[in-house]
Amino acid sequence: MSFNIALSGVNASQKDLDTTANNIANVNTVGFKESRAEFVDVYAASLLAGGKTKVGDGVLTSEVAQQFSQGSLQFTNNALDLAITGNGFFATIPEQGSQDYSYTRAGMFKLNSENFMVNSNGDHLMGFPVNPDGSSASVALSTTQPVRVPDSSGTPQPTSEVDLKMNLPANDGAVDPADFDPTDPLTYNAATSVTIYDSLGDSHVQTFYFMKDSTAGVGANEWVMVTSVDDQLVNQTASDGVTVPPLPPAAGAATNFAGTNTGNGVTASRLLFSSGGDFIGIESADGANQADNKLTTEALGVGILTNGSDPAQDLSIDFNLNTATATPNEPTQFAAGFEVTALEQDGLAVGRLTGVDIGPDGLVRATYSNGTSEPLSRVALVRFANDQGLTQMGNSQWQESILSGEALAGEATTGTFGEINSSALEQANVNLTTELIDMIIAQRNFQANSRALEVNNQLNQTVLNIR
């Protein structure tokens, strides 16, 4: 019996050495979780045996249990490297359409030939579909899809509004708007331009010309503004649908300079300023001031947008008067040089993919060169009631089992799920110093049990030599 007891000790020590050696071998394996050999004693007795004198029958390996403690983070320069701080696993599938899920903490992901995020085995990373605002459409594991970064351009956005603020020089000499010629700088006081975009993302140049009106009288502080797109003067459309030219009318005609659809049923004509240089508003044809202080051009499809873009595109020119407080808020007319203090438009050109950002909540967002970004997916995390019940598959991957319980999917940073760190990898949770000490202990145990076998052999040999 003592032979069997000592032999069980040798086997247990060998199992302990094997486990320790495997931990040491994987000390640099990303996402690896160390194992611990757990042992139980063997004790067997019959009903009639003397329990008080029973010694025991040795030791057995109860389980090689994996320890899912947090590993340290190693930061990288690859945004597709992911690490989980806290609870959870990444979900992967071997190919599109598969339901054979495997789970891992190793986040060494890259793009394959079809721009799907995959690991070194080619397994696809799974994510939740998202809405345009970045919120998850569903958090069920069955609705997850392989995360893909499309190699496409950012969607262009046509310009609909231009915000304009400037200072018009009060001490400039006035000119007659009837003499305006965009090719002759002497016929206007100042000009500025902004790049705008059509529905296809093609760029165009919109130019604004400003003339201090000499026909308005001394001290009138009235300016006429004319605009063009791609060097073509743009007509303004009145609310009654009548198109009026942007050029000043002939002498004696109605002074509907810079006419436009004001939205209040009248036609705007000119920019008015107070004696203090503050912006009063846009004068309408009926002599009143326009309420919204905006000018709207005609549709640009006539002679300007000839590339197949939306011909109905027009431009709203906003002078940003703060009508809520009745406080003039630029433009101004001070005795200073012409200065543009704000010139913004809301259009966007076609953008190329410049990068992929993955947030702590797992939201994968593509950024484009035109300044836009687009949510693509949200990396799914999965947890289990009993992590140690997972079936080990190799390659730092596990699969669900009866002992682990069902996979429960969710978003990072919610509930008990951890946080996702981009440009980082989770190192093995192996403490090399501790493993080396455990190896020494296991070696001593092996030697002691081997010595017990040797002593038992000597005793048996002594008995056999009795004559």
Secondary structure in CASP SS format (residue, H / E / C, confidence):
PFRMAT SS
TARGET T0000
AUTHOR 0000-0000-0000
METHOD secondary structure of the structure
MODEL  1
M C 1.00
S H 1.00
F H 1.00
N H 1.00
I H 1.00
A H 1.00
L H 1.00
S H 1.00
G H 1.00
V H 1.00
N H 1.00
A H 1.00
S H 1.00
Q H 1.00
K H 1.00
D H 1.00
L H 1.00
D H 1.00
T H 1.00
T H 1.00
A H 1.00
N H 1.00
N H 1.00
I H 1.00
A H 1.00
N C 1.00
V C 1.00
N C 1.00
T C 1.00
V C 1.00
G C 1.00
F C 1.00
K C 1.00
E C 1.00
S E 1.00
R E 1.00
A E 1.00
E E 1.00
F E 1.00
V E 1.00
D E 1.00
V C 1.00
Y C 1.00
A C 1.00
A C 1.00
S C 1.00
L C 1.00
L C 1.00
A C 1.00
G C 1.00
G H 1.00
K H 1.00
T H 1.00
K C 1.00
V C 1.00
G C 1.00
D C 1.00
G C 1.00
V E 1.00
L E 1.00
T E 1.00
S E 1.00
E E 1.00
V E 1.00
A E 1.00
Q E 1.00
Q C 1.00
F C 1.00
S C 1.00
Q C 1.00
G C 1.00
S C 1.00
L E 1.00
Q E 1.00
F E 1.00
T C 1.00
N C 1.00
N C 1.00
A C 1.00
L C 1.00
D E 1.00
L E 1.00
A E 1.00
I E 1.00
T E 1.00
G C 1.00
N E 1.00
G C 1.00
F E 1.00
F E 1.00
A E 1.00
T E 1.00
I E 1.00
P C 1.00
E C 1.00
Q C 1.00
G C 1.00
S C 1.00
Q C 1.00
D C 1.00
Y C 1.00
S E 1.00
Y E 1.00
T E 1.00
R C 1.00
A C 1.00
G C 1.00
M E 1.00
F C 1.00
K E 1.00
L E 1.00
N C 1.00
S C 1.00
E C 1.00
N C 1.00
F E 1.00
M E 1.00
V E 1.00
N C 1.00
S C 1.00
N C 1.00
G C 1.00
D C 1.00
H E 1.00
L E 1.00
M E 1.00
G E 1.00
F E 1.00
P C 1.00
V E 1.00
N C 1.00
P C 1.00
D C 1.00
G C 1.00
S C 1.00
S E 1.00
A C 1.00
S C 1.00
V C 1.00
A C 1.00
L H 1.00
S H 1.00
T H 1.00
T C 1.00
Q E 1.00
P E 1.00
V C 1.00
R E 1.00
V C 1.00
P C 1.00
D C 1.00
S C 1.00
S C 1.00
G E 1.00
T C 1.00
P C 1.00
Q E 1.00
P C 1.00
T C 1.00
S C 1.00
E E 1.00
V E 1.00
D E 1.00
L E 1.00
K E 1.00
M E 1.00
N E 1.00
L C 1.00
P C 1.00
A C 1.00
N C 1.00
D C 1.00
G C 1.00
A C 1.00
V E 1.00
D C 1.00
P H 1.00
A H 1.00
D H 1.00
F C 1.00
D C 1.00
P C 1.00
T C 1.00
D C 1.00
P H 1.00
L H 1.00
T H 1.00
Y C 1.00
N C 1.00
A E 1.00
A E 1.00
T E 1.00
S E 1.00
V E 1.00
T E 1.00
I E 1.00
Y E 1.00
D C 1.00
S C 1.00
L C 1.00
G C 1.00
D C 1.00
S E 1.00
H E 1.00
V E 1.00
Q E 1.00
T E 1.00
F E 1.00
Y E 1.00
F E 1.00
M E 1.00
K E 1.00
D E 1.00
S H 1.00
T H 1.00
A H 1.00
G C 1.00
V C 1.00
G C 1.00
A C 1.00
N C 1.00
E E 1.00
W E 1.00
V E 1.00
M E 1.00
V E 1.00
T E 1.00
S E 1.00
V E 1.00
D C 1.00
D C 1.00
Q E 1.00
L E 1.00
V C 1.00
N C 1.00
Q E 1.00
T E 1.00
A C 1.00
S C 1.00
D C 1.00
G C 1.00
V C 1.00
T E 1.00
V E 1.00
P C 1.00
P C 1.00
L C 1.00
P C 1.00
P C 1.00
A C 1.00
A C 1.00
G C 1.00
A C 1.00
A C 1.00
T C 1.00
N C 1.00
F C 1.00
A C 1.00
G C 1.00
T C 1.00
N E 1.00
T C 1.00
G C 1.00
N C 1.00
G C 1.00
V C 1.00
T E 1.00
A E 1.00
S E 1.00
R E 1.00
L E 1.00
L E 1.00
F E 1.00
S C 1.00
S C 1.00
G C 1.00
G C 1.00
D E 1.00
F E 1.00
I E 1.00
G E 1.00
I E 1.00
E E 1.00
S E 1.00
A C 1.00
D C 1.00
G C 1.00
A C 1.00
N E 1.00
Q C 1.00
A C 1.00
D C 1.00
N C 1.00
K E 1.00
L E 1.00
T E 1.00
T E 1.00
E C 1.00
A C 1.00
L C 1.00
G C 1.00
V C 1.00
G C 1.00
I C 1.00
L C 1.00
T C 1.00
N C 1.00
G C 1.00
S C 1.00
D C 1.00
P C 1.00
A C 1.00
Q C 1.00
D C 1.00
L C 1.00
S E 1.00
I E 1.00
D E 1.00
F C 1.00
N C 1.00
L C 1.00
N E 1.00
T C 1.00
A C 1.00
T C 1.00
A C 1.00
T E 1.00
P C 1.00
N C 1.00
E C 1.00
P C 1.00
T E 1.00
Q C 1.00
F C 1.00
A C 1.00
A C 1.00
G C 1.00
F C 1.00
E E 1.00
V E 1.00
T E 1.00
A E 1.00
L E 1.00
E E 1.00
Q E 1.00
D C 1.00
G C 1.00
L E 1.00
A C 1.00
V C 1.00
G E 1.00
R C 1.00
L E 1.00
T E 1.00
G E 1.00
V E 1.00
D E 1.00
I E 1.00
G C 1.00
P C 1.00
D C 1.00
G C 1.00
L E 1.00
V E 1.00
R E 1.00
A E 1.00
T E 1.00
Y E 1.00
S C 1.00
N C 1.00
G C 1.00
T C 1.00
S E 1.00
E E 1.00
P E 1.00
L E 1.00
S E 1.00
R E 1.00
V E 1.00
A C 1.00
L E 1.00
V E 1.00
R E 1.00
F C 1.00
A C 1.00
N C 1.00
D H 1.00
Q H 1.00
G H 1.00
L C 1.00
T E 1.00
Q E 1.00
M E 1.00
G E 1.00
N C 1.00
S C 1.00
Q E 1.00
W E 1.00
Q E 1.00
E C 1.00
S C 1.00
I C 1.00
L C 1.00
S C 1.00
G C 1.00
E C 1.00
A C 1.00
L E 1.00
A E 1.00
G E 1.00
E C 1.00
A C 1.00
T C 1.00
T C 1.00
G C 1.00
T C 1.00
F E 1.00
G C 1.00
E E 1.00
I E 1.00
N E 1.00
S E 1.00
S C 1.00
A E 1.00
L E 1.00
E E 1.00
Q C 1.00
A C 1.00
N C 1.00
V C 1.00
N C 1.00
L H 1.00
T H 1.00
T H 1.00
E H 1.00
L H 1.00
I H 1.00
D H 1.00
M H 1.00
I H 1.00
I H 1.00
A H 1.00
Q H 1.00
R H 1.00
N H 1.00
F H 1.00
Q H 1.00
A H 1.00
N H 1.00
S H 1.00
R H 1.00
A H 1.00
L H 1.00
E H 1.00
V H 1.00
N H 1.00
N H 1.00
Q H 1.00
L H 1.00
N H 1.00
Q H 1.00
T H 1.00
V H 1.00
L H 1.00
N C 1.00
I C 1.00
R C 1.00
END
